[in-house]
Amino acid sequence: MPGRPYLILASGSPRRLALLQQAGIEPDRLLPAEIDETPWPRESPRKLALRLAREKAAEAVKRLRDDPEAPVGSILLSADTVVCVGRRILPKAETIEEAAACIRLLSGRSHRVYTGLCMVDQAERARTKLIETRVRFKRLSKGEIEAYLASGEWRGKAGGYAIQGIAGAFVVSLSGSYTNVVGLPLTEAVGMIGSAGYPVTLGWISQG
């Protein structure tokens, strides 16, 4: 479509890309932003998700400014997802010890998943939104935990699990956006992209 904004997803997450593609939106470019995701002392999970989304967007915008081949009139979307129990922020599990601690903590109790979104429009104005989902896991047996850890599916996942995988069988109840738990709340993300001038329904028509 002539004149449509150039859409950049400031993420390297295959799950976020797949969710946008599910909604009929194909980003023109992926621009993962490398930032320090360490929580600040006493920082709440809500504030962390929003701060990291803003920082990812700012880093991506900076890289675009330094790129002479970057198209004029781009819009950019970044996101960060945080899993927490109360104010305790769970890590993106990289070791089996981290994953075991996460899954044992989540077993039989409720937790929250926050995703911060940051949309930067063509005038480089940034808008943010925070989405919350509540999830409750069933109580897991020792055997279930050991088998899940052996699967390796937890690796690199916030809270040590991916709801669209094996851990979907652990979920007793969910209140809020399912896609938020996957990594990108689609209703809100698509709405923000559309408000920045991107024709979000164009892909729907071509699929017909």
Steps between C-alpha positions, in 0.01 A plus 500: 500500500670825388571744778433264789735529798798268521437272800786395725470242778770571757520138609672180401232284660360244256183486712432873463561485127271198464222675692515806273499273196198322648324838497592549133782748569848443356765736642733645241799459728597333826731709716575324829620744765774382734454661841569413863178343631608486865225634729587807703497468881139489626368547144149359462420247224263751336762775487765258376291384203427858395856622553653219296250551217593871492872426511474245220314753287752776576794274412337394173420863408862596569623227268263615228628856527853371448396293198516704178293237318214506752178611329339829596160475665548178694287390792639268764356262757688357798386279785622339819328228702546447874373207706460550873361355821400795714788745459751222436618520140582163345799477265520387141627157589839419351603216733311197623538630855325827409226311318448262793470790744244671275281195440500396866400853598219512240366153584155517658478877513409811303742737331484803274641569158562859395594618154610855440448631145667806350389640163714766330321682217639674192562819700696294759230549762488208739186351656497223756244254629511233770298179479444260790390137499442279803587132469457213745694173477382168635710337771773307322635169618873441541490274195328763285754764600793271426359398162429862408852607593638214290306631198716814483199701389557748783826632359494878445137529608382757755391309808643181353201413283320558172123479524472393135713192575497220756430743784161576347390178672588655838256791469188468713368849429591814311355849533591749230685472171633158401731648236645726769633188673646377171687830476294758310144608588358507149192715551702781653803462271293505181302796631818698565643413159176609333488825696847584365366487144579143396223329296456198725216347296692499172637152563154368578376594156797347317451172687151473358 
